[in-house]
Amino acid sequence: MFVTFRLAGSLPPAVQRRLHAEAEWVEKQIARISDRQEKVARALQEHKRMFAQWDAALDSNRQRPQWLEQAPVAAMVAESLRYRDQNVYDLDTFCVMGNHVHVVFAPRTKDGGGYYSLPAIMHSLKLYTATQANKLLHRSGAFWQQEYYDHVVRDEAEWQRIRQYVINNPVKAGLVSEWDAWPWTYGKWLP
């Protein structure tokens, strides 16, 4: 599972409206496709394209909250991601950026059977980290945007591509020249 979640207010309302309007338009176009296989392929393609637009907007937006740039906050979020490893998910990769987080994990099975649900994982993670971050920042109010982006990783090639995308996000955003110079990047598979 590939998930991206972001700070509340991390994108200007005009940008959010534009991106939401485009997503609605794309959904209507896809709904007109009669061939099921073509519809699924087009939906997946557009889903990835829209994600890239949202992520580019987050990477380029330096005027909005960047609370995750503060080392104690970023460290707390990183530690919270690691804490849940081997408990509710198998953590693979993450990157804590200034205003958003990318994470790749596989939900684990519960003792009684079934998997930990993505909404339950995200609710727990965001609730805890929001409470702790607000304490560290001496503030109150919404910390995370309510929604998040999620994508089921379909095969090995996509998994490898997403891993590289996540660890290279700080490079793509122009924050560092090499991925390993960013302190809040993690990959279980990295040396």
N, C-alpha and C positions, 0 to 999 in steps of 0.2 A: 504494500500500500504506500502510495506517495501522497503526502499531505502538506499543504502550505497554509499557515494561518498568520494573521497580521494584526498589528495594533489598531485599536479603535481610532478613527480619524486619520489614518495613515494615507488616505487618498482624498483629494479635494472632492466635494460633492459633484462638481461639474464633470470630473473624470469618471466618477462612479456612474453617474447618469448616462454618460456616453457609452461606457462599456456595457452597462446593463441593457441599454437600448439596442446596441449591436447584437448582443447575445439573444435578445428576443427576436430580432429580425432573422438571425441565422436559424433559430429554432423553427420559425415559420417556413423558411425556405426548405429546411430538412423535412418538415412535415409533409411537404408537397411531393416528395420522392416516393414513388409507389413500390419500387423494388426494395425488399427488406434488406438484402445484403448491401446494396448501394447506400441505403439509408444509414445503416450501422457504420459503414466505413466513413461516410461523410460526417456523421456525428462525432466520431472519434477524431477525425482530422480537424474539425472545427473546434472541438473541445481543447485540443492541444494548442491550436492557434490563439484561441481566446486566453488560455492560461499564459501564454507568452506575452500577450499584451498587458495583462494584469501585472505580471512579474516585472516587466520593463517599466511600467508606471511606478511600481513600488521602488525599484532600484534607482530611478531617476528623481524621485521626490524627496528632496532634502529639507523642505520647509515644514513638513508635518512632524508629528511626534517621532522621535528616534530614541525612545527610552532604552531600547536594547543595545544601544551603543555604550551605555554605562556598564563598565566591567562587572560590578556586583550583580546587576540585573541579568546580564547575559550569562554569567557564571551560574546563577541560580536556575535559569531556564535550562541551560545545558545539563546541570546536575539533575534536574527534575526529569528530563528526557532519559538520562542514564538510569535513574532510580527505578523506572518502570520496566527497564530491560529485564527479561527473563521472568517478569511478574505478569504483566498484562499484554506484553508484546515482545517480539524478538527485534531489537533495535539493530538497524543496519548502518544508516548514515543520517547525519543532520548538519545543518548550518544555521546558526543564529545570526541574522543580519540586523541592521539598525532598526527596522520597522516590521520585519516579518521573519518567519522560521520555516525552513523546509525540512521535512523528516521522511525517512523511508523505514518502514517496519512491517512486520507480519504479526497480526493479532494472535495471541496464544489461546489455547483451549482452556476453558474453566475446569475446575476439579469435577464439577457435576456434569460436564459435557457442554458442547457448544463453544463458540468463540466469544471473546470479549468484543463487544460491538464498537465500531468506530465512534458513534456518538457518545457512548459511555466513556471511552478512552479520552476523547477530546474534551468532554465536559470536565472530567476529573483533572486533567492536565491544565486546562485553561483556568479553572476555578482556583486551584492551588497556586499556580504561578502568578495569576492576577493579584491575589491576596498578598502574596509575598512581595511582589514588585511594588505594589502600592505602599507597603510598609517601608521598603527600602527608599522609595522616592518621596516619602512623606506626602502622599497625595491620596485622594479617594476618587471613586468614579470608575467608569468603564476603562478597562485596560486593553482587552482584546476585542476585535471586531467579532460579532456573533458568528457569522458564517466562516467557512473555511473551504478550501479547494481540496478535493480528494480524487485520486485516480488509482484504479486497480492496475497493477503492473501485470501485463499479459504474458510476457515471455522473457527469457534470459537476455536477449539483445536489448529489449526495452529497459530491463532492470539495470544493465550496465550503463546504458545511455543516461538514465535518470541519476544514477550514482554520480557520474561525471558532471552532470548538470548541477547537482546540489553542491558538490565540493568546489566547483569552479564559479559559483555564483558571486563571491566577493571579487574575483578577477574580472568577470563580465561587468560588474557594477563599477569597476575602476577603483576599488578600495585598496587592492594589493596587486602585485605583479605575479605572484605565485600563490597557488591555493593554500599551501602549508604555512604561509605567513599570517593567515587569518586565525586568530586564537579560538574561535567558536565553531570550528569545523571538526566533524568527527566521522570516522568510518571504521566500523569494526574490522573491515578487510584491509585497512591501511597499515603500513609498517609502523 
